[in-house]
């Protein structure tokens, strides 16, 4: 109860998927120097966006 459902358009989900795919390719070519710092940044970015990528 009290849960809010946010609508995410198909184009926004596709945009997020393409960004994730591009980031994975980039990271496979240029691995991050500091995986711990990178993880903290990803976590803070997800919190800032409200975990929109989990809705796809």
Biopython code that builds the backbone (N, CA, C, O; Angstrom):
import numpy as np
from Bio.PDB.StructureBuilder import StructureBuilder

atoms = [
    (1, "UNK", "N", (0.832, -1.173, 0.000)),
    (1, "UNK", "CA", (0.000, 0.000, 0.000)),
    (1, "UNK", "C", (0.883, 1.245, 0.000)),
    (1, "UNK", "O", (1.955, 1.245, 0.605)),
    (2, "UNK", "N", (0.447, 2.285, -0.663)),
    (2, "UNK", "CA", (1.229, 3.493, -0.744)),
    (2, "UNK", "C", (2.331, 3.436, -1.781)),
    (2, "UNK", "O", (3.210, 4.299, -1.799)),
    (3, "UNK", "N", (2.299, 2.434, -2.646)),
    (3, "UNK", "CA", (3.327, 2.270, -3.661)),
    (3, "UNK", "C", (2.971, 3.115, -4.882)),
    (3, "UNK", "O", (1.815, 3.151, -5.303)),
    (4, "UNK", "N", (3.967, 3.795, -5.448)),
    (4, "UNK", "CA", (3.762, 4.628, -6.628)),
    (4, "UNK", "C", (4.349, 3.909, -7.835)),
    (4, "UNK", "O", (5.492, 3.454, -7.800)),
    (5, "UNK", "N", (3.571, 3.811, -8.889)),
    (5, "UNK", "CA", (4.031, 3.178, -10.123)),
    (5, "UNK", "C", (4.325, 4.286, -11.118)),
    (5, "UNK", "O", (3.463, 5.114, -11.412)),
    (6, "UNK", "N", (5.543, 4.298, -11.633)),
    (6, "UNK", "CA", (5.962, 5.335, -12.564)),
    (6, "UNK", "C", (5.922, 4.782, -13.983)),
    (6, "UNK", "O", (6.462, 3.709, -14.251)),
    (7, "UNK", "N", (5.284, 5.512, -14.887)),
    (7, "UNK", "CA", (5.232, 5.113, -16.285)),
    (7, "UNK", "C", (6.538, 5.474, -16.969)),
    (7, "UNK", "O", (7.012, 6.605, -16.853)),
    (8, "UNK", "N", (7.121, 4.519, -17.680)),
    (8, "UNK", "CA", (8.337, 4.757, -18.462)),
    (8, "UNK", "C", (8.021, 4.356, -19.894)),
    (8, "UNK", "O", (7.645, 3.216, -20.168)),
    (9, "UNK", "N", (8.179, 5.313, -20.800)),
    (9, "UNK", "CA", (7.843, 5.051, -22.189)),
    (9, "UNK", "C", (8.778, 4.014, -22.803)),
    (9, "UNK", "O", (9.877, 3.769, -22.305)),
    (10, "UNK", "N", (8.323, 3.422, -23.878)),
    (10, "UNK", "CA", (9.119, 2.411, -24.576)),
    (10, "UNK", "C", (10.415, 3.005, -25.098)),
    (10, "UNK", "O", (11.462, 2.361, -25.033)),
    (11, "UNK", "N", (10.357, 4.222, -25.613)),
    (11, "UNK", "CA", (11.571, 4.852, -26.134)),
    (11, "UNK", "C", (12.579, 5.130, -25.019)),
    (11, "UNK", "O", (13.785, 5.011, -25.235)),
    (12, "UNK", "N", (12.099, 5.496, -23.835)),
    (12, "UNK", "CA", (13.000, 5.722, -22.705)),
    (12, "UNK", "C", (13.645, 4.413, -22.256)),
    (12, "UNK", "O", (14.836, 4.390, -21.945)),
    (13, "UNK", "N", (12.877, 3.322, -22.216)),
    (13, "UNK", "CA", (13.453, 2.016, -21.868)),
    (13, "UNK", "C", (14.504, 1.590, -22.879)),
    (13, "UNK", "O", (15.550, 1.059, -22.505)),
    (14, "UNK", "N", (14.231, 1.821, -24.161)),
    (14, "UNK", "CA", (15.186, 1.467, -25.214)),
    (14, "UNK", "C", (16.446, 2.315, -25.095)),
    (14, "UNK", "O", (17.552, 1.801, -25.257)),
    (15, "UNK", "N", (16.293, 3.606, -24.815)),
    (15, "UNK", "CA", (17.441, 4.488, -24.631)),
    (15, "UNK", "C", (18.311, 4.006, -23.475)),
    (15, "UNK", "O", (19.535, 3.966, -23.597)),
    (16, "UNK", "N", (17.691, 3.638, -22.355)),
    (16, "UNK", "CA", (18.436, 3.142, -21.197)),
    (16, "UNK", "C", (19.137, 1.823, -21.510)),
    (16, "UNK", "O", (20.263, 1.598, -21.067)),
    (17, "UNK", "N", (18.469, 0.943, -22.278)),
    (17, "UNK", "CA", (19.079, -0.330, -22.655)),
    (17, "UNK", "C", (20.306, -0.098, -23.522)),
    (17, "UNK", "O", (21.336, -0.745, -23.331)),
    (18, "UNK", "N", (20.199, 0.823, -24.476)),
    (18, "UNK", "CA", (21.337, 1.110, -25.357)),
    (18, "UNK", "C", (22.496, 1.727, -24.580)),
    (18, "UNK", "O", (23.657, 1.430, -24.862)),
    (19, "UNK", "N", (22.196, 2.571, -23.621)),
    (19, "UNK", "CA", (23.251, 3.161, -22.790)),
    (19, "UNK", "C", (23.948, 2.074, -21.982)),
    (19, "UNK", "O", (25.175, 2.058, -21.894)),
    (20, "UNK", "N", (23.173, 1.165, -21.391)),
    (20, "UNK", "CA", (23.765, 0.072, -20.615)),
    (20, "UNK", "C", (24.640, -0.815, -21.505)),
    (20, "UNK", "O", (25.730, -1.224, -21.103)),
    (21, "UNK", "N", (24.162, -1.105, -22.701)),
    (21, "UNK", "CA", (24.929, -1.942, -23.628)),
    (21, "UNK", "C", (26.229, -1.242, -24.036)),
    (21, "UNK", "O", (27.286, -1.871, -24.065)),
    (22, "UNK", "N", (26.156, 0.046, -24.348)),
    (22, "UNK", "CA", (27.349, 0.798, -24.725)),
    (22, "UNK", "C", (28.339, 0.860, -23.563)),
    (22, "UNK", "O", (29.547, 0.743, -23.769)),
    (23, "UNK", "N", (27.829, 1.042, -22.343)),
    (23, "UNK", "CA", (28.708, 1.095, -21.169)),
    (23, "UNK", "C", (29.400, -0.246, -20.946)),
    (23, "UNK", "O", (30.575, -0.289, -20.581)),
    (24, "UNK", "N", (28.670, -1.339, -21.165)),
    (24, "UNK", "CA", (29.269, -2.669, -21.002)),
    (24, "UNK", "C", (30.363, -2.904, -22.032)),
    (24, "UNK", "O", (31.408, -3.465, -21.705)),
    (25, "UNK", "N", (30.137, -2.484, -23.269)),
    (25, "UNK", "CA", (31.150, -2.626, -24.310)),
    (25, "UNK", "C", (32.369, -1.779, -23.970)),
    (25, "UNK", "O", (33.503, -2.246, -24.076)),
    (26, "UNK", "N", (32.139, -0.536, -23.562)),
    (26, "UNK", "CA", (33.244, 0.351, -23.198)),
    (26, "UNK", "C", (34.058, -0.237, -22.043)),
    (26, "UNK", "O", (35.288, -0.239, -22.082)),
    (27, "UNK", "N", (33.364, -0.734, -21.018)),
    (27, "UNK", "CA", (34.056, -1.313, -19.859)),
    (27, "UNK", "C", (34.819, -2.583, -20.224)),
    (27, "UNK", "O", (35.832, -2.895, -19.598)),
    (28, "UNK", "N", (34.344, -3.319, -21.229)),
    (28, "UNK", "CA", (35.076, -4.515, -21.638)),
    (28, "UNK", "C", (36.363, -4.147, -22.381)),
    (28, "UNK", "O", (37.343, -4.891, -22.344)),
    (29, "UNK", "N", (36.351, -2.987, -23.059)),
    (29, "UNK", "CA", (37.543, -2.532, -23.777)),
    (29, "UNK", "C", (38.479, -1.768, -22.843)),
    (29, "UNK", "O", (39.693, -1.973, -22.868)),
    (30, "UNK", "N", (37.913, -0.890, -22.026)),
    (30, "UNK", "CA", (38.676, -0.063, -21.087)),
    (30, "UNK", "C", (38.187, -0.341, -19.669)),
    (30, "UNK", "O", (37.355, 0.406, -19.152)),
    (31, "UNK", "N", (38.683, -1.396, -19.031)),
    (31, "UNK", "CA", (38.217, -1.716, -17.686)),
    (31, "UNK", "C", (38.504, -0.571, -16.717)),
    (31, "UNK", "O", (39.551, 0.071, -16.804)),
    (32, "UNK", "N", (37.580, -0.319, -15.801)),
    (32, "UNK", "CA", (37.801, 0.765, -14.841)),
    (32, "UNK", "C", (39.015, 0.470, -13.957)),
    (32, "UNK", "O", (39.245, -0.677, -13.574)),
    (33, "UNK", "N", (39.787, 1.509, -13.637)),
    (33, "UNK", "CA", (40.969, 1.354, -12.785)),
    (33, "UNK", "C", (40.584, 1.054, -11.339)),
    (33, "UNK", "O", (41.285, 0.322, -10.641)),
    (34, "UNK", "N", (39.462, 1.629, -10.895)),
    (34, "UNK", "CA", (39.034, 1.498, -9.503)),
    (34, "UNK", "C", (37.625, 0.917, -9.467)),
    (34, "UNK", "O", (36.659, 1.678, -9.406)),
    (35, "UNK", "N", (37.474, -0.420, -9.503)),
    (35, "UNK", "CA", (36.146, -1.015, -9.532)),
    (35, "UNK", "C", (35.299, -0.646, -8.318)),
    (35, "UNK", "O", (34.079, -0.543, -8.445)),
    (36, "UNK", "N", (35.897, -0.444, -7.154)),
    (36, "UNK", "CA", (35.126, -0.085, -5.964)),
    (36, "UNK", "C", (34.555, 1.311, -6.121)),
    (36, "UNK", "O", (33.376, 1.527, -5.841)),
    (37, "UNK", "N", (35.365, 2.267, -6.562)),
    (37, "UNK", "CA", (34.893, 3.628, -6.784)),
    (37, "UNK", "C", (33.849, 3.682, -7.880)),
    (37, "UNK", "O", (32.886, 4.444, -7.793)),
    (38, "UNK", "N", (34.038, 2.879, -8.908)),
    (38, "UNK", "CA", (33.075, 2.815, -10.007)),
    (38, "UNK", "C", (31.729, 2.310, -9.502)),
    (38, "UNK", "O", (30.686, 2.850, -9.870)),
    (39, "UNK", "N", (31.746, 1.290, -8.670)),
    (39, "UNK", "CA", (30.499, 0.738, -8.130)),
    (39, "UNK", "C", (29.761, 1.779, -7.293)),
    (39, "UNK", "O", (28.535, 1.873, -7.354)),
    (40, "UNK", "N", (30.507, 2.560, -6.510)),
    (40, "UNK", "CA", (29.874, 3.594, -5.699)),
    (40, "UNK", "C", (29.230, 4.640, -6.591)),
    (40, "UNK", "O", (28.143, 5.126, -6.280)),
    (41, "UNK", "N", (29.880, 4.998, -7.697)),
    (41, "UNK", "CA", (29.329, 5.983, -8.614)),
    (41, "UNK", "C", (28.067, 5.452, -9.284)),
    (41, "UNK", "O", (27.083, 6.180, -9.407)),
    (42, "UNK", "N", (28.082, 4.193, -9.719)),
    (42, "UNK", "CA", (26.908, 3.583, -10.345)),
    (42, "UNK", "C", (25.747, 3.564, -9.364)),
    (42, "UNK", "O", (24.615, 3.875, -9.737)),
    (43, "UNK", "N", (26.013, 3.203, -8.119)),
    (43, "UNK", "CA", (24.967, 3.161, -7.104)),
    (43, "UNK", "C", (24.369, 4.536, -6.887)),
    (43, "UNK", "O", (23.149, 4.663, -6.782)),
    (44, "UNK", "N", (25.201, 5.574, -6.818)),
    (44, "UNK", "CA", (24.675, 6.919, -6.600)),
    (44, "UNK", "C", (23.909, 7.403, -7.826)),
    (44, "UNK", "O", (22.910, 8.106, -7.683)),
    (45, "UNK", "N", (24.356, 7.042, -9.032)),
    (45, "UNK", "CA", (23.626, 7.423, -10.240)),
    (45, "UNK", "C", (22.256, 6.764, -10.282)),
    (45, "UNK", "O", (21.274, 7.400, -10.665)),
    (46, "UNK", "N", (22.180, 5.517, -9.898)),
    (46, "UNK", "CA", (20.891, 4.827, -9.880)),
    (46, "UNK", "C", (19.945, 5.465, -8.877)),
    (46, "UNK", "O", (18.757, 5.628, -9.156)),
    (47, "UNK", "N", (20.461, 5.823, -7.720)),
    (47, "UNK", "CA", (19.629, 6.468, -6.708)),
    (47, "UNK", "C", (19.128, 7.808, -7.219)),
    (47, "UNK", "O", (17.984, 8.182, -6.960)),
    (48, "UNK", "N", (19.970, 8.533, -7.941)),
    (48, "UNK", "CA", (19.578, 9.842, -8.467)),
    (48, "UNK", "C", (18.494, 9.704, -9.530)),
    (48, "UNK", "O", (17.622, 10.567, -9.636)),
    (49, "UNK", "N", (18.535, 8.623, -10.324)),
    (49, "UNK", "CA", (17.535, 8.423, -11.377)),
    (49, "UNK", "C", (16.311, 7.674, -10.870)),
    (49, "UNK", "O", (15.322, 7.562, -11.595)),
    (50, "UNK", "N", (16.349, 7.167, -9.666)),
    (50, "UNK", "CA", (15.196, 6.448, -9.125)),
    (50, "UNK", "C", (15.079, 5.028, -9.641)),
    (50, "UNK", "O", (13.978, 4.479, -9.697)),
    (51, "UNK", "N", (16.197, 4.425, -10.018)),
    (51, "UNK", "CA", (16.210, 3.034, -10.505)),
    (51, "UNK", "C", (15.267, 2.819, -11.680)),
    (51, "UNK", "O", (14.551, 1.818, -11.728)),
    (52, "UNK", "N", (15.261, 3.734, -12.612)),
    (52, "UNK", "CA", (14.389, 3.632, -13.793)),
    (52, "UNK", "C", (14.738, 2.390, -14.602)),
    (52, "UNK", "O", (13.852, 1.764, -15.183)),
    (53, "UNK", "N", (16.037, 2.019, -14.648)),
    (53, "UNK", "CA", (16.415, 0.876, -15.473)),
    (53, "UNK", "C", (15.828, -0.431, -14.974)),
    (53, "UNK", "O", (15.756, -1.387, -15.747)),
    (54, "UNK", "N", (15.407, -0.519, -13.730)),
    (54, "UNK", "CA", (14.799, -1.742, -13.223)),
    (54, "UNK", "C", (13.391, -1.961, -13.761)),
    (54, "UNK", "O", (12.833, -3.047, -13.607)),
    (55, "UNK", "N", (12.811, -0.940, -14.391)),
    (55, "UNK", "CA", (11.453, -1.060, -14.884)),
    (55, "UNK", "C", (11.393, -1.652, -16.288)),
    (55, "UNK", "O", (10.301, -1.965, -16.763)),
    (56, "UNK", "N", (12.514, -1.815, -16.960)),
    (56, "UNK", "CA", (12.482, -2.315, -18.338)),
    (56, "UNK", "C", (12.387, -3.816, -18.383)),
    (56, "UNK", "O", (12.350, -4.400, -19.466)),
]
sb = StructureBuilder()
sb.init_structure("model")
sb.init_model(0)
sb.init_chain("A")
sb.init_seg("    ")
for serial, (resi, resn, name, xyz) in enumerate(atoms, 1):
    if name == "N":
        sb.init_residue(resn, " ", resi, " ")
    sb.init_atom(name, np.array(xyz, "f"), 0.0, 1.0, " ", f" {name:<3s}", serial, name[0])
structure = sb.get_structure()
